[in-house]
Amino acid sequence: MNSWQKKALEKLFPKSLPIFRWVITFLLVLGLSSCGEKAGSQEVSLSYGEKPAKNSQISQQFSEVSPPEVIQELRPTLEVYQPQVKIITPQSDEVLQDNTVKVGLQVKDLPIFKDPQWQLGPHLHVILDNQPYIAVYDLNQPLVLPDLPPGTHTLRVFASRPWHESFKNEGAYAQTTFHIFTKTDENNPAPSLPLLTYSRPKDNYGAEPILLDFYLTNAPLHIVAKDNPKDEISDWRIRWTINGESFVLDRWQAVYLKGFKPGKNWLKLEFLDNQGNPVKNAFNSTVRLITYQPNGKDTLARIVRGELKADEVRGIVDSNYTTKTPVTEPTPSPRVTPKVEKTPTPQPKKEKEPIREPKVREIPNTQPTKLKQPEVKPTPPATELPEKRESQPIESPAPPATELPEKRESQPIESPTPPATELPEKRESQAIESPAPAAQPIESPTPPAANLPEKRESQAIESPAPAAPEKPRGEVQEKLSKNTQL
């Protein structure tokens, strides 16, 4: 029991009733403890990650909802960490002689990285004075703050989850105040007063609900009673005002809200004392402007809408998870190999095609059939002499062979042209059947006369053209003259 509770009991009950006083004291202690348990259980029931039975309407326009399901699934992966943040440079109360400041940061017990695919990961929120925070994902490169105005400045840094919710464990926050050329009264918060640091919302959003988050330092706990009853901040509150509608929170906890209008929305964050008045300190009142456009395509908007599953984006909370993703990628590689195996299959088909080509080369055998057709065409014009000319070669073998060579030698020299006029039909056919008759007279004069009829018979079979026109030239003229006389 605290001192103020003992004083209240002494005033109510005098010392003459000690037994009664002790009974009342015992009952009050039980009642206070039960109230504390109820208050504690209420804080647990509102703890992060548990789904409320239904949405809580905290104003006319806005309602508090549970965090997105994907974030609830990813959150336990980071609960094992208790990040410890430290500002190395600039040092506390340091006076710098340059308006460009390099900020050196150190973090223990929390991996700081950014997933290359989803562009999110555990990081730091670095706040200069009361400006919007700068997200830092790489501690190996110093953060440069250029063109700072002369005077006093304050840096506040705390660890944040990939979805920009701050770690609220002891040591996750660091603060330092430094000076550019000289000291001033601005941007210098009082260390004895509660300090409120605005974190989210910030910039642009593509989906609801939207996270409201802040960081609180030097603020006492509500349940623990103060020895000094005159403490004005023992029952502090946080007031949010969005687009003119205000609501009050009595817990240091991230909140997800629905009810933002498309376009620009303004927010104001304030720290209130027991009477509901703002506590004046350097950064305890902050105003921000954000833009809400539904159906955003950024990673956070897709996570909030549930379009991405927890297993797909688990790389934003586990840096080693990225090494597991290439294992699934080689699976399509065997799909490419069968395509390579199919490519050689058409090659043997091309080798078989030239085997079929020799069969096509047998076509020249049909050409002689086309040459035999002209033998039939010139015959129709000879209507009067087909019978006699066919019978004449049968009667002609009787004359002596001695006369024939003499006629052959004289006839081509004396008159080669007249027989062409008298017998055009046979010579035209002969020219088609044996285009080279000149080669045969060279062989015919040398053999004996007795063997000529045998060669002529063979020539009549192979090439009857040379024998027929030369042998009966004189006889044909005589017979034609006889036929004219008759």
DRENVO-251257 format. One record per atom (N, C-alpha, C): x, z, y; residue in three letters. Coordinates in steps of 0.1 Angstrom, whole numbers, plus 2048, in hexadecimal, padded with zeros to 3 digits. Layout:
BEGIN
XZYala/...
! end
This chain:
BEGIN
8098007F4met/800800800met/80980080Cmet/8057F8816asn/80D7F7822asn/80A80282Casn/812803836ser/81080D840ser/80380C848ser/7FF80084Btrp/7F37FE853trp/7E780284Btrp/7E780083Dgln/7DC804835gln/7DC813833gln/7E781A833lys/7E7829832lys/7E182F83Flys/7E582984Alys/7E082E857lys/7D182D858lys/7CC821853ala/7BD81F853ala/7B682984Aala/7BC82D83Fleu/7B5836836leu/7B684583Cleu/7C1848843glu/7C1855849glu/7B7857854glu/7B484C85Blys/7AA84D866lys/79C84F860lys/79A848855leu/78C84884Fleu/78A855847leu/79485B841phe/792867838phe/79C87183Dphe/79787D841pro/7A1888845pro/7A888D839pro/7B289683Clys/7BA89C831lys/7B28A6829lys/7A78AB82Eser/79F8B5827ser/7988B081Bser/7988A3819leu/79289D80Eleu/79C895806leu/7A689B801pro/7B18947FApro/7AC88D7EEpro/7A48947E6ile/79F88D7D9ile/7978817DCile/78E8827E5phe/7858777E8phe/78E86C7EEphe/7988707F6arg/7A08657FDarg/7A885E7F2arg/7AD8657E8trp/7B585E7DEtrp/7AC8557D5trp/7A08597D4val/7968507CCval/7948437D4val/7918457E1ile/78F8397E9ile/79B8317EAile/7A78377EBthr/7B382F7EBthr/7B58277DEthr/7B282D7D3phe/7B38267C6phe/7AA81A7C6phe/79E81C7CAleu/7948117CAleu/7988067D4leu/79D80A7DFleu/7A27FF7E9leu/7AD7F77E3leu/7B77FF7DDval/7C27F77D7val/7BD7EE7CCval/7B47F27C4leu/7AF7E97BAleu/7A87DD7C0leu/7A07E07CBgly/7997D57D2gly/7A37CB7D8gly/7AD7D07DFleu/7B77C77E5leu/7BF7BF7DBleu/7C27C67D0ser/7CA7BE7C5ser/7C17B37BFser/7B47B67BDser/7AB7AC7B8ser/7A97A17C2ser/7A97A47CFcys/7A879A7D9cys/7B47917D9cys/7C07987D7gly/7CC7907D7gly/7CD7877CBgly/7C878C7C0glu/7C87837B4glu/7BF7787B6glu/7B377A7BClys/7AA76F7BElys/7B07657C8lys/7B776A7D2ala/7BD7617DCala/7C87597D5ala/7D07607CDgly/7DB7597C5gly/7D574F7BCgly/7CA7527B5ser/7C47487ACser/7BF73D7B3ser/7BA73F7BFgln/7B57347C7gln/7C072A7CBgln/7CC7307CFglu/7D77277D2glu/7DB71F7C6glu/7DB7257BAval/7DF71E7AEval/7D57127ABval/7C87167ADser/7BE70B7AAser/7BF6FF7B3ser/7C57027BFleu/7C76F77C8leu/7D56F17C8leu/7DC6F57BEser/7EA6F07BDser/7EA6E17BAser/7F66DB7BDtyr/7F76CD7BCtyr/7F76C87ADtyr/7F06BD7ABgly/7F06B779Dgly/7E46BA796gly/7DC6C479Aglu/7CF6C6793glu/7C46BF79Aglu/7BB6B9791lys/7B06B1797lys/7A56BB79Blys/7A06B97A7pro/7956C17ABpro/7886BC7A4pro/77E6C57A3ala/7726C279Cala/76B6B67A3ala/76C6B67B0lys/7666AB7B8lys/76E6AA7C5lys/76C69F7CCasn/77269E7D9asn/76D6A87E3asn/7776AD7EBser/7736B87F5ser/7726B1802ser/7676B2808gln/7646AC815gln/7696B6820gln/7746B3826ile/77A6BC830ile/7766B983Eile/7706AD840ser/76B6AA84Eser/7606A084Cser/75B69B857gln/750692856gln/754685850gln/761681853gln/76667484Egln/76F675843gln/77667F841phe/781680837phe/77E68A82Cphe/783686820ser/78168F814ser/78F69080Dser/79169C808glu/79D69E800glu/79B69A7F1glu/7A46937ECval/7A368E7DEval/7B06927D6val/7AF6917C9ser/7BB6947C1ser/7C56887C3ser/7D268B7C0pro/7DC6817C1pro/7D96767B7pro/7DE66A7BApro/7DD65E7B0pro/7E26627A3pro/7DC65D798glu/7E066078Aglu/7EE65C787glu/7F365178Cval/80164D789val/80A65778Fval/80865C79Bile/8116667A1ile/810673799ile/805677794gln/80468378Cgln/80C68277Fgln/80C676779glu/81467476Dglu/823674770glu/82766F77Bleu/83566E77Eleu/83B67B784leu/832683789arg/83768F790arg/83F699787arg/83B69B77Apro/8426A5772pro/8506A176Fpro/854694770thr/86269076Ethr/86B696779thr/866699785leu/86E69E790leu/86D6AD791leu/8646B378Aglu/8626C278Bglu/86E6CA786glu/8776C477Eval/8826CB779val/88D6CD784val/88C6C678Ftyr/8966C6799tyr/8926D07A4tyr/89D6D77A9gln/89C6E07B5gln/8A66DC7BFgln/8A36D17C7pro/8AE6CB7CFpro/8B36D57DApro/8C06D47DCgln/8C76DC7E6gln/8CD6D37F0gln/8C86D37FDval/8CC6C9807val/8D56D1811val/8DF6C9815lys/8E96CE81Flys/8ED6C3829lys/8EE6C7836ile/8F36BE840ile/9016C1842ile/90A6B8840ile/9186BA841ile/91D6B7850ile/9186AC855thr/91B6A8863thr/90E6A3869thr/90C6A6876pro/9136AF87Fpro/9116BE87Bpro/91A6C687Fgln/9196D487Cgln/9106DB886gln/90B6E7882ser/9026EE88Bser/9096F2898ser/9026EF8A3asp/9066F38B1asp/9136EC8B5asp/9156E08AFglu/9216D88B2glu/91E6D08BEglu/9286CF8C7val/9276C68D3val/9306BA8D1val/9296AE8D1leu/92F6A28CEleu/93269A8DBleu/93D6938DBgln/94168B8E7gln/93E67C8E5gln/9356798DDasp/93166C8DBasp/92266C8D8asp/91B6618DDasn/90C6618DAasn/9096598CEasn/9126568C6thr/9106508B8thr/91465A8AEthr/90B65E8A6val/90D66989Cval/90C66488Eval/916668886lys/915665877lys/911672870lys/906670869val/90067C862val/90567B853val/90B68684Fgly/90F688841gly/90669183Agly/90168D82Eleu/8F7695827leu/8FC698818leu/8F86A3813gln/8FB6A6805gln/8EF6AC7FEgln/8ED6A77F2val/8E16AC7EAval/8E66B07DCval/8E16BB7D8lys/8E46BF7CAlys/8D76C17C2lys/8D86BF7B5asp/8CD6C17ACasp/8C16B77AFasp/8C46AB7B4leu/8BA6A17B5leu/8C16937B6leu/8BF68A7ADpro/8C467C7AFpro/8BE6757BApro/8C666F7C3ile/8C16687CEile/8C46597CBile/8B96517CAphe/8BB6437C7phe/8AE63B7CBphe/8AF62E7CAlys/8A36257CClys/8A261B7C1lys/89761B7BAasp/8956117AFasp/8966037B5asp/89E5FA7AFpro/8A05ED7B5pro/8935E47B4pro/88B5E77AAgln/87F5DF7A9gln/8745E37B2gln/8715F07B2trp/8665F67B9trp/8695FB7C7trp/8765FC7CAgln/87A6007D7gln/87660E7DBgln/8756177D1leu/8716257D3leu/87A62E7CBleu/87B63B7CFgly/8836447C7gly/8846517CFgly/88A65C7C9pro/88D6687D0pro/8966667DCpro/89366C7E7his/89B6697F3his/89A6757FDhis/8A0673808leu/8A067D813leu/89867881Fleu/891682825his/88B67F832his/89368583Dhis/89967D845val/8A2681850val/89A68085Dval/89868B864ile/89068A871ile/89968F87Cile/89B686886leu/8A2689892leu/89868E89Dleu/89A69A8A1asp/8916A08ABasp/8826A08A5asp/8796998ABasn/86C6988A6asn/8676898A4asn/8716818A1gln/86F67389Egln/86A67188Fgln/86466588Cpro/86166387Epro/86D663876pro/86C667869tyr/877669861tyr/87E65C85Dtyr/88B65D859ile/892652853ile/894655844ile/89164C83Cala/89264D82Dala/8A164A829ala/8A7653822val/8B565081Eval/8B565080Eval/8B9645809tyr/8BA6437FAtyr/8C86437F5tyr/8D26427FEasp/8E06417FAasp/8E964B802asp/8EF6557FBleu/8F665F802leu/90565B804leu/9096507FDasn/91764C7FEasn/91A64580Casn/90F640812gln/91163A820gln/90B64482Agln/913646834pro/90F65083Fpro/90464A847pro/8FB65284Bleu/8F064E854leu/8F564F863leu/8F364386Aval/8F8642877val/8ED643881val/8EE64C88Bleu/8E364D895leu/8EA6498A2leu/8E763C8A7pro/8ED6378B3pro/8E563B8C0pro/8ED63A8CBasp/8E763B8D8asp/8DE6478DAasp/8E36538D6leu/8DB65F8D8leu/8DD6638E7leu/8D26688EDpro/8D366C8FBpro/8DB6798FCpro/8E167C907pro/8E9689908pro/8DF695907pro/8E469F902gly/8DD6AC901gly/8DC6B18F3gly/8D26BA8F0thr/8D16C08E3thr/8C86B88DAthr/8CB6B88CDhis/8C46B18C3his/8C36B98B6his/8B96B78AFthr/8B76BF8A2thr/8B46B5897thr/8BB6B788Cleu/8B96AF880leu/8B26B8875leu/8A86B386Farg/8A16B9864arg/8A16B0858arg/8A56B584Dval/8A66AD841val/8A06B4835val/8986AD82Dphe/8936B3821phe/8916A9816phe/8916AD80Aala/8906A47FEala/8826A07FCala/8806937F8ser/87368E7F6ser/8726867E9ser/8666867E4arg/86367E7D7arg/8616707DBarg/8616677D1pro/85F6587D4pro/8536557DCpro/84865C7DAtrp/83B6597E2trp/83B6627EFtrp/8476667F3his/84966D800his/84267B801his/8416817F6glu/83D68F7F7glu/8496987F6glu/84A6A27FFser/8566AA801ser/8576B47F5ser/8646B77F1phe/8666C37E9phe/8666CF7F1phe/85F6D97EClys/85C6E57F4lys/8636F27EElys/86D6F07E6asn/8756FB7E1asn/87F7007EBasn/88470C7E9glu/88E7127F2glu/89B70A7F0glu/8A07067FCgly/8AC6FE7FCgly/8AA6EF7FDgly/89E6EA7FCala/89B6DC7FDala/89B6D780Cala/89C6E1816tyr/89C6DD824tyr/8A86E282Atyr/8AD6DA834ala/8B96DD83Cala/8B76D984Aala/8BD6E1853gln/8BB6DE862gln/8C86E2869gln/8CA6DA874thr/8D66DC87Cthr/8D36D888Athr/8D86DF894thr/8D76DB8A2thr/8E46D98A8thr/8E66CD8AEphe/8F36C98B4phe/8F06C48C3phe/8FB6C18C9his/8FA6BD8D7his/9036B18DAhis/8FD6A88E3ile/90569C8E7ile/90A69F8F5ile/9166A18F7phe/91D6A3903phe/91A6B1909phe/90D6B6909thr/90A6C290Ethr/8FD6C8908thr/8FA6D590Alys/8EE6DB905lys/8E26DA90Flys/8D66D9909thr/8CA6D9911thr/8C06E290Athr/8B46E4910asp/8AA6EC90Aasp/8A06E4901asp/8A16D7902glu/8986CF8FAglu/89D6CE8EBglu/8936CB8E2asn/8966C98D4asn/89E6D48CEasn/89B6E08D3asn/8A26EC8CEasn/8986F68C9asn/8936F68BDpro/8896FF8B8pro/88E70D8B7pro/8857178B9ala/8897258B8ala/88A7288A9ala/89572E8A5pro/896731896pro/88D73D892pro/88874589Bser/87F750897ser/87174C896ser/86D74089Aleu/85F73C899leu/85D73288Eleu/850731889pro/84D72787Epro/850719884pro/85571187Bleu/85870387Fleu/8506FA876leu/8496F087Cleu/8416E7874leu/8476D9875leu/84A6D386Athr/8506C586Athr/8466BB864thr/8436B186Ctyr/83A6A7868tyr/84169D85Ftyr/83B699854ser/84168F84Aser/838683848ser/82D684843arg/824679840arg/81667C845arg/80E672849pro/80F663847pro/81965D851pro/81E65184Elys/82764A856lys/82663B854lys/82663485Fasp/82662585Fasp/81A61F859asp/81B61784Easn/81060F849asn/80C61383Basn/7FF611838tyr/7F961582Btyr/7F060A826tyr/7F0607819gly/7E85FD813gly/7DE60280Agly/7DC60F808ala/7D36147FEala/7D0623802ala/7C46277FEglu/7C06357FFglu/7C063B7F1glu/7C26487EFpro/7C46537FApro/7D2652800pro/7D365880Cile/7DF659813ile/7E4667813ile/7F1668811leu/7F8675810leu/7FA67B81Eleu/7F6688820leu/7F969082Bleu/80369B827leu/80F69B82Dasp/8196A5828asp/8216A9834asp/8266B6834phe/82E6BC83Ephe/8386C6838phe/8416CA840tyr/84B6D583Btyr/8496E1845tyr/84A6ED83Fleu/8476F9846leu/853703844leu/85870884Fthr/86371284Ethr/86071D857thr/865729853asn/86373685Aasn/85573A85Basn/84C735852ala/83E73A852ala/83C744847ala/83674F84Apro/83475A840pro/829756836pro/82975C82Bleu/81F759821leu/812760825leu/80775B821his/7FA761825his/7F776D81Dhis/7FA76E810ile/7F6779808ile/7FE78680Bile/80B78480Eval/81378F811val/80F79581Eval/80B7A281Fala/8077A882Bala/8137AD833ala/8137AC840lys/81E7AF848lys/81D7BE84Clys/8297C484Dasp/82A7D2851asp/8257D3860asp/8277C9867asn/8237C9875asn/8157C3877asn/80B7CB879pro/7FD7C587Apro/7FC7BC886pro/8057BD890lys/8047B589Clys/80A7A789Alys/80F7A488Easp/81479788Basp/80A78C88Dasp/80D783896glu/80377989Aglu/80376C891glu/80D76B889ile/80E75F881ile/80D762872ile/80876E86Eser/807771860ser/7FC76985Aser/7F2765861asp/7E775D85Casp/7E774F862asp/7F2748861trp/7F373B867trp/7EA731861trp/7E8725868arg/7E071A863arg/7E770D867arg/7E4702860ile/7E96F5864ile/7DC6ED867ile/7DD6E7873arg/7D16DF877arg/7D56D0878arg/7CD6C8871trp/7CE6BA872trp/7C26B487Atrp/7C66AA882thr/7BC6A388Athr/7BE694888thr/7B468E882ile/7B567F87File/7A9678886ile/7AD66F88Fasn/7A3667896asn/79867089Dasn/79D67C8A1gly/7946858A8gly/78D68F8A0gly/78D68E892glu/787698889glu/7926A2885glu/78F6AF886ser/7996B9882ser/7956C1876ser/79F6C586Ephe/79C6CF863phe/7A96D7862phe/7A76E385Cval/7B26ED85Bval/7B56F084Dval/7C36F184Aleu/7C86F483Dleu/7CF70283Eleu/7CD70A833asp/7D4717833asp/7DE717828asp/7E370C824arg/7ED70C819arg/7F870181Carg/804704818trp/80E6FA819trp/80F6F180Dtrp/8086E680Egln/8056DD802gln/8026CF807gln/8076C57FFala/8046B7802ala/7F56B57FFala/7EF6AC807val/7E16A9806val/7DF69A806val/7D66967FEtyr/7D26887FEtyr/7C4686803tyr/7C267D80Dleu/7B667B814leu/7B166D813leu/7A366C813lys/79C65F814lys/793660820lys/791654826gly/789653832gly/78F64C83Dgly/79B64783Cphe/7A2640847phe/79B632849phe/79A62F856lys/794622859lys/79F617859lys/79C60B856pro/7A5600856pro/7AA5FE865pro/7B75FC866gly/7BD5FB873gly/7C5607877gly/7C560B884lys/7CE616888lys/7C6623888lys/7CD62D883asn/7C863B883asn/7D3644889asn/7CF64E891trp/7D8657897trp/7D6665890trp/7E166D88Fleu/7E167A889leu/7E9683891leu/7E5690891lys/7EB69B898lys/7ED6A788Flys/7F96AD88Fleu/7FB6B8886leu/8006C488Fleu/7FA6D088Dglu/7FC6DC895glu/7FD6E888Cglu/8066F1891phe/8076FF88Aphe/800709893phe/7F671088Cleu/7EE71A893leu/7F172888Fleu/7EE731898asp/7F073F895asp/7E4745890asp/7E375388Fasn/7D775A88Aasn/7CA757891asn/7CC75589Egln/7C07528A7gln/7BD7438A8gln/7C473B8A1gly/7C172D8A2gly/7C87268ADgly/7D272C8B4asn/7D97268BFasn/7E67208BAasn/7EA7148C0pro/7F670E8BCpro/8027178BFpro/80B7188B5val/8187208B7val/8227168BEval/82671B8CAlys/82F7128D1lys/83D7138CClys/8427088C7asn/8507068C3asn/8536F78C5asn/85F6F48C3ala/8646E68C7ala/85C6DB8C1ala/8596DC8B4phe/8536D18ACphe/8466D58A5phe/83F6DF8AAasn/8336E48A3asn/8266DC8A6asn/8276D28AEser/81C6C98B1ser/8216BA8B2ser/81C6B28A8thr/8216A58A7thr/81569B8A6thr/81668F8ACval/80C6858ABval/8136788A6val/80B67289Carg/810665896arg/80565B896arg/80964E895leu/800643894leu/80363B888leu/7F963987File/7FB631873ile/7F1625873ile/7F461C86Athr/7EB610868thr/7E7610859thr/7DA60E857tyr/7D560E84Atyr/7CE600848tyr/7D35F883Egln/7CE5EB83Agln/7CC5EB82Bgln/7BF5EB827pro/7BD5EB818pro/7C35DF811pro/7C45E1804asn/7C95D67FBasn/7D85D37FEasn/7E05DD802gly/7EE5DB804gly/7F55D77F7gly/8005D07F8lys/8085CB7EClys/8145D37EAlys/8185DD7F2asp/8245E57F0asp/8225ED7E3asp/82E5F27DEthr/82E5FA7D2thr/8256077D3thr/82660E7DEleu/81F61A7DFleu/8106187DFleu/80B60D7E6ala/7FD60A7E6ala/7F86067D8ala/8005FF7D0arg/7FC5FB7C3arg/7FC6087BAarg/8056117BCile/80561E7B4ile/7F86267B7ile/7F56277C4val/7E962F7C8val/7DC6287C3val/7DB61B7C2arg/7CF6157BDarg/7CF6157AEarg/7DA6187A7gly/7DB618799gly/7DE60A793gly/7E260179Bglu/7E55F4795glu/7F25F478Dglu/7FB5FD790leu/8075FF788leu/80660C77Fleu/80A60B773lys/80A61676Alys/81761E76Clys/81662B767ala/821634769ala/82D62F761ala/82C629756asp/83762474Easp/83E618755asp/83661175Dglu/83C605764glu/84560A76Fglu/841615776val/849619782val/85062677Fval/853629773arg/85A636770arg/868635775arg/86D62A778gly/87B62977Dgly/87C62F78Bgly/871632792ile/87363879File/87564779Eile/87364D793val/87665B791val/88165E787val/885653780asp/890655776asp/899649777asp/8A564C77Dser/8AE64177Fser/8B363B772ser/8B3642767asn/8B863D75Aasn/8AD634753asn/8A1635758tyr/89662D752tyr/89861E754tyr/8A061A75Ethr/8A360C761thr/8AB606756thr/8B360E74Fthr/8BB608744thr/8B2605738thr/8A660B737lys/89E60872Blys/8965FB72Dlys/8945F7739thr/88C5EB73Cthr/8935DE736thr/8A15DD737pro/8A75D0731pro/8A55CF722pro/8A25DA71Bval/8A05DA70Dval/8935D1709val/8895D2712thr/87D5CA70Fthr/87F5BC713thr/8895B971Cglu/88B5AC721glu/8915A2717glu/89A5A770Epro/8A059D704pro/8965986FApro/88A59E6F9thr/88059A6EFthr/87C58B6F1thr/87B5866FDpro/8775786FEpro/88356F6FApro/88F5746F9ser/89A56B6F6ser/8995646E8ser/89456B6DDpro/8925636D1pro/8875586D3pro/87F5596DDarg/87554E6DFarg/87C5416E4arg/8885436EAval/88F5376EFval/8975306E4val/89C5386DAthr/8A45336CFthr/89D5296C7thr/89052B6C3pro/88A5216BBpro/8895146C2pro/8885146CFlys/8885076D6lys/8944FF6D4lys/8A05066D3val/8AC5006D1val/8AD4FA6C3val/8A75016BAglu/8A84FC6ACglu/89F4F06AAglu/8954EE6B2lys/88C4E36B1lys/8924D66B7lys/89B4D86C0thr/8A14CC6C6thr/8A94C36BDthr/8B14C96B3pro/8B84BF6AApro/8AF4B86A0pro/8A34BD69Ethr/89A4B6695thr/8974A8698thr/8954A46A5pro/8924966A7pro/89E48D6A5pro/8AA4926A4gln/8B648A6A2gln/8B7483695gln/8B448968Apro/8B448167Dpro/8A947767Dpro/89E479684lys/89446E685lys/89A46268Clys/8A2464696lys/8A845869Clys/8B2451693lys/8B845868Aglu/8C2452681glu/8BA449676glu/8AE44D673lys/8A6446669lys/8A143966Flys/89F43867Cglu/89A42C682glu/8A2420680glu/8B0420681pro/8B741467Epro/8B740F670pro/8B2418666ile/8B1414658ile/8A540A657ile/89B40C65Farg/89040365Farg/8933F5665arg/89D3F566Eglu/89F3E8675glu/8A33DD66Cglu/8AB3DF661pro/8AF3D3658pro/8A23CC652pro/8983D4650lys/88C3CE64Blys/8863C4655lys/8883C6661val/8823BD66Bval/88B3B166Cval/8973B1668arg/8A03A6669arg/89C39B65Farg/89439E655glu/88F39464Cglu/886389652glu/88238B65Eile/879382665ile/87F374666ile/88C372668pro/891364668pro/88E35B65Cpro/88A361651asn/887359645asn/87A351647asn/872356650thr/86534E653thr/86734265Cthr/873341663gln/87533666Cgln/875328665gln/87B327659pro/87A31A653pro/86C315651pro/86331E64Fthr/85531A64Dthr/85031365Athr/855318665lys/850311671lys/856303673lys/86230166Dleu/8682F466Eleu/8622EA665leu/85C2EE65Alys/8552E5650lys/8482DF656lys/8432E6660gln/8362E2665gln/8372D466Cgln/8422D1673pro/8432C467Apro/8432B9670pro/8472BB663glu/8462B0659glu/8382AB657glu/82E2B4659val/8212B0656val/81B2A9662val/81F2AE66Flys/8192A867Blys/81C29A67Dlys/82929567Bpro/82B28767Fpro/82527D675pro/821281669thr/81C27865Fthr/80E272662thr/80527A669pro/7F827466Cpro/7F8267673pro/80126467Dpro/800258684pro/80324C67Bpro/80B24D671ala/80E242668ala/80223F65Eala/7F8237662thr/7EC23565Athr/7EE229651thr/7F621F654glu/7F621264Cglu/801212642glu/80D219644leu/81821763Cleu/81C223634leu/81422D632pro/81923962Apro/81A23561Cpro/81122D616glu/81122A607glu/81D221604glu/82021760Clys/82A20D60Alys/83821460Blys/83921C615arg/846222617arg/84922C60Carg/840233607glu/84223C5FCglu/8462355EFglu/8402285EEser/8432215E2ser/8502195E3ser/8542165EFgln/86120F5F1gln/86D2165ECgln/86E2235EEpro/87A22A5E9pro/87A2295DApro/86F2275D3ile/86F2265C5ile/8752195C0ile/87120D5C7glu/8762005C4glu/8841FE5C9glu/8892055D3ser/8962025D9ser/8A22065D1ser/8A120F5C7pro/8AE2135C0pro/8B32075B8pro/8AB1FC5B5ala/8B01F15ADala/8BB1E95B3ala/8BB1E55C1pro/8C51DD5C6pro/8D31E35C4pro/8DD1DB5C4pro/8EA1DF5C2pro/8EF1E85CDpro/8F81F15C9ala/8FD1FB5D3ala/9071F55DCala/90D1E95D8thr/9171E35E0thr/9121DE5EDthr/9061D95EDglu/9001D45FAglu/8FD1DF604glu/8FA1EB5FEleu/8F51F6607leu/9011FB610leu/90C1FD60Bpro/917202615pro/91A1F8620pro/9191EA61Cglu/91C1E0626glu/9111E1631glu/9051E362Dlys/8FA1E3637lys/8FC1F0640lys/9001FB639arg/901207641arg/90C20664Carg/9171FF648glu/9221FE651glu/91E1F565Cglu/9171EA659ser/9141E0664ser/9081E466Cser/8FE1EB666gln/8F21EE66Dgln/8F41F8679gln/8FB203677pro/8FD20C682pro/90420568Dpro/90D1FB68Aile/9151F5695ile/90D1EA69Cile/9051E2694glu/8FF1D669Aglu/8F21DA6A2glu/8E91E169Cser/8DD1E46A3ser/8D81F269Fser/8DC1FD6A6pro/8D720A6A3pro/8CA20C6AApro/8C72056B4thr/8BB2086BCthr/8AE2026B6thr/8AE1F56B0pro/8A11F06ACpro/89A1F86A1pro/8A21FD697pro/89A20568Epro/893211694pro/89821669Fala/8912226A5ala/88421E6ABala/8832106AFthr/87620C6B5thr/86C2096AAthr/87120469Eglu/868201694glu/86320D68Bglu/86C217689leu/869222681leu/86B22F688leu/864232692pro/86523F699pro/86124B691pro/857248689glu/851254682glu/85B25B678glu/862253670lys/86B259666lys/87725F66Dlys/87C258677arg/88925D67Earg/88626A685arg/87A26B68Bglu/877278692glu/877283688glu/87128167Dser/87028B673ser/87E28E66Dser/88628366Bgln/893285666gln/89C28E670gln/89A28B67Cala/8A2293686ala/89E2A1685ala/8922A5682ile/88F2B3681ile/8942B9674ile/8932B1669glu/8972B765Cglu/8A62B865Bglu/8AE2AD65Fser/8BC2AE65Eser/8C22A966Bser/8C52B2674pro/8CA2AF681pro/8D82A9681pro/8DF2AA675ala/8ED2A5675ala/8EF29B66Aala/8E928E66Cpro/8EB283662pro/8F927D662pro/90027F66Dala/90D27966Eala/91727E663ala/91528A65Fala/91F290655ala/91D289648ala/911284644gln/90F27E637gln/916271635gln/91626763Fpro/91D25A63Cpro/92B25C63Apro/93226763Eile/94026963Cile/94226B62Dile/93A272626glu/93C275618glu/937269610glu/92D261614ser/92725760Bser/93024B609ser/938246613pro/94023A610pro/94A23C606pro/950247604thr/95B2495FBthr/9572495EDthr/94C24F5E8pro/94A24F5D9pro/9462415D4pro/94723E5C7pro/9432315C1pro/93522E5C3pro/9312215C2ala/92421D5C5ala/91A2215BAala/91F2235AEala/9162275A3ala/9112355A5ala/91823E5ADasn/91424B5AEasn/90B24D5BBasn/9092435C3leu/9002445CFleu/8F22475CCleu/8EC2415C2pro/8DD2455C0pro/8DC2545BDpro/8E625A5B6glu/8E42685B3glu/8E42715C0glu/8EE26D5C9lys/8EF2755D5lys/8E22725DElys/8DD2665DDarg/8D22635E5arg/8C626B5E1arg/8C526C5D4glu/8B92745CFglu/8BA2835D3glu/8C72885D3ser/8C82965D7ser/8C62975E6ser/8CA28C5EDgln/8C828D5FCgln/8B928C5FFgln/8B22845F7ala/8A42835F9ala/89D2915F8ala/8A32995EFile/89D2A75EDile/8A12B05F8ile/8AF2AF5FBglu/8B42B8606glu/8B12B3613glu/8B52A7616ser/8B32A1623ser/8B0292622ser/8A428E61Fpro/8A128061Dpro/8A327862Apro/8A527D635ala/8A5276641ala/8B026C642ala/8BD26E63Epro/8C7264641pro/8C6258637pro/8C125962Bala/8C124E621ala/8B6244624ala/8AA249628ala/89E24062Aala/8A0236635ala/8A523A641pro/8A523064Bpro/8AF225649pro/8BB228643glu/8C621E643glu/8C4214637glu/8BF21862Blys/8BF20F620lys/8B5203621lys/8A9205625pro/8A01FA625pro/89E1F3632pro/8A81F363Aarg/8A61ED648arg/8A41DE646arg/8AD1D763Fgly/8AB1C863Egly/89F1C5635gly/89D1CC62Aglu/8921CA622glu/8841CC628glu/8841D7630val/8771DA637val/8741CF641val/87E1C9647gln/87A1BE650gln/8751B2649gln/87B1AF63Dglu/8761A4635glu/8681A6630glu/8661B362Blys/8581B6626lys/84E1B6632lys/8521BA63Dleu/8491BA648leu/8451AC64Cleu/84F1A364Bser/84C19564Fser/84318F645ser/845193638lys/83C18E62Dlys/82E19362Flys/82D19F633asn/8201A5635asn/81919E641asn/82119A64Bthr/81B194656thr/816186652thr/81E17F649gln/819172645gln/80D17263Dgln/80C17C634leu/7FF17E62Dleu/7F4181635leu/
! end
